[in-house]
Amino acid sequence: MEHLTAETSKGYLEKMKKMYAIDVSQLGVLEWVLVIAGTFATLLSTAAFVYWVYKIILFLWQVKLGKTDLKNSHFWKRMSVALAIIMLFMTSGLFAIIEGIFNVLRKSGWTM
């Protein structure tokens, strides 16, 4: 019975590879789309970082005026998570994670 399961899985994987194969040559044709998307992502992540810095400065100003406490843990947790997400996009860490997923798929037999 174990042999039958292996054969079924192997046949299924071969069909899936043929059905969902990515044509890498199409990426060269759509290079301008990738350039525009990269420009948009850079501008968006820069704006998010500038907004993050603005919120920090605003918070520190409110601390100076005595309107809030510097030990506000909710604010610092929220800003830490926001900074981690912004840095993930700005440093291309997200693409490194996606690359790792593709490497695992490739090792398991998925071809592109």
C-alpha positions, 0 to 999 in steps of 0.5 A: 500500500505504501508503494501505491501512495508514493506513485500517486504522489509522484504522478500528482506532483508531475501533473501539478508541475506542468499545470502551474509552471512559471514561465520565467521568460515572461519576467523579462518582457514585463521588466517595466512593471517590476521597475514601477512596482519597485519605485512605488514600494520604495516611495511607500516604505520611505513615507511609512518610515518618515511617518513613524519618525514623526509619530515618535517625535510627536510622542516625545513632545507630548511627554515633554509637555506632560500629556503622556508618560514615557513608560507607555508600553502600549505605544512602544510595543505598537511602534516596535512592531511597526518599525519591524514591518517597515524594516522588513520591507525596506531591507528586502527581508520579505523577499529573503523569506519568499526566496527561502520558501521557493528554495524549500519548494525546489528541494521538494521537487517543484520546478519552475 
